[in-house]
Amino acid sequence: MLQTGIVILARKSKKTKTIKDVVENMMFDGKPRQSVPCALRKQADAQSAFVMSVLNEILTELPEHSVRAPNFGTFYCFEGAEFSRNPKTGETVKVKDRKQVKFSMSAKAKMKFNK
């Protein structure tokens, strides 16, 4: 799975969280994983797997199409050259073309994020 590669940076604690951490926090109300019944832990694992499969599907679609999630934002693939500067000489150098994933947040998500 891609689980270790996708992380979320918590704003206040500056601690990096994985998708699994976020799902477990939502389902377990902050309780330790060991104190939660086994059935609920299995459900959390299944939901984490579902979120990862959605993210993997987004990544496979990005090279050809942009992916829009209503009230959340749009993922799109940007392909282009970048320019960098040599700090010693100040000369501008073109870095080779590469694909990058960009995300544009929707207005509703911005309002909720900036509360």
C-alpha positions in Angstrom: 0.0 0.0 0.0 0.9 3.6 -0.4 0.1 4.3 3.3 3.5 5.4 4.4 3.8 7.8 1.5 0.6 9.9 2.1 0.7 12.0 5.2 -1.2 14.8 6.7 0.5 17.5 8.8 -1.5 18.5 11.8 -1.6 22.3 12.1 -1.2 22.7 15.9 0.9 19.8 16.9 3.3 19.8 13.9 3.0 16.0 14.1 2.8 14.0 10.8 -0.3 11.8 10.6 -1.1 9.0 8.2 -4.5 8.3 6.7 -4.8 5.4 9.1 -4.2 7.7 12.1 -6.9 10.1 10.9 -9.5 7.3 10.3 -8.8 5.8 13.7 -9.1 9.1 15.4 -12.5 9.7 13.8 -13.7 6.2 14.7 -12.2 5.7 18.2 -12.8 9.2 19.5 -9.1 9.5 20.5 -9.1 6.3 22.6 -6.1 4.0 22.3 -6.4 1.3 19.7 -6.0 -1.6 22.2 -9.0 -0.4 24.3 -11.4 -0.6 21.3 -13.3 -3.8 20.4 -11.8 -5.9 17.6 -14.8 -5.5 15.3 -14.4 -1.7 15.3 -10.6 -2.0 14.7 -11.3 -4.2 11.7 -13.8 -1.7 10.4 -11.3 1.1 10.8 -8.7 -0.9 8.8 -11.3 -1.5 6.1 -12.1 2.3 6.0 -8.4 3.1 5.8 -8.0 0.7 2.9 -11.0 2.3 1.2 -9.5 5.8 1.5 -6.2 4.5 0.2 -7.9 2.9 -2.8 -9.7 6.2 -3.6 -6.4 8.1 -3.4 -4.7 5.5 -5.6 -7.5 5.8 -8.2 -7.0 9.6 -8.2 -3.3 9.1 -8.8 -4.0 6.8 -11.8 -6.4 9.2 -13.4 -4.3 12.3 -13.0 -2.1 12.0 -16.0 -5.1 12.2 -18.4 -7.8 14.1 -16.4 -8.2 16.4 -13.5 -10.2 14.9 -10.6 -12.7 17.1 -8.8 -14.2 16.3 -5.4 -17.2 18.6 -4.8 -16.9 20.9 -1.8 -13.3 19.7 -1.3 -11.2 20.7 -4.3 -9.6 19.6 -7.6 -6.5 17.5 -8.1 -4.7 18.1 -11.5 -1.4 17.2 -13.1 0.8 20.0 -14.1 3.6 19.4 -16.6 6.2 22.0 -17.2 9.7 23.3 -16.8 10.9 25.1 -13.8 13.6 27.7 -13.5 16.2 27.7 -10.8 19.0 30.1 -9.9 22.6 29.3 -9.3 23.3 31.0 -5.9 27.0 31.6 -6.7 26.7 33.3 -10.1 23.0 34.3 -10.1 22.5 32.6 -13.4 19.0 31.3 -14.2 19.0 27.6 -15.2 16.0 25.7 -16.7 15.3 22.4 -14.9 14.0 19.6 -17.0 10.3 19.1 -17.5 8.5 16.9 -15.0 5.0 16.2 -13.9 3.7 17.5 -10.6 0.4 17.0 -8.8 -1.4 20.2 -7.8 -4.4 20.7 -5.6 -6.8 23.6 -5.7 -9.1 23.9 -2.7 -12.7 24.7 -3.1 -14.2 27.9 -1.6 -16.2 25.9 1.0 -13.1 23.9 2.1 -11.2 27.2 2.4 -13.8 28.7 4.6 -13.9 25.6 6.9 -10.0 25.4 7.0 -9.6 29.1 7.9 -12.1 29.1 10.8 
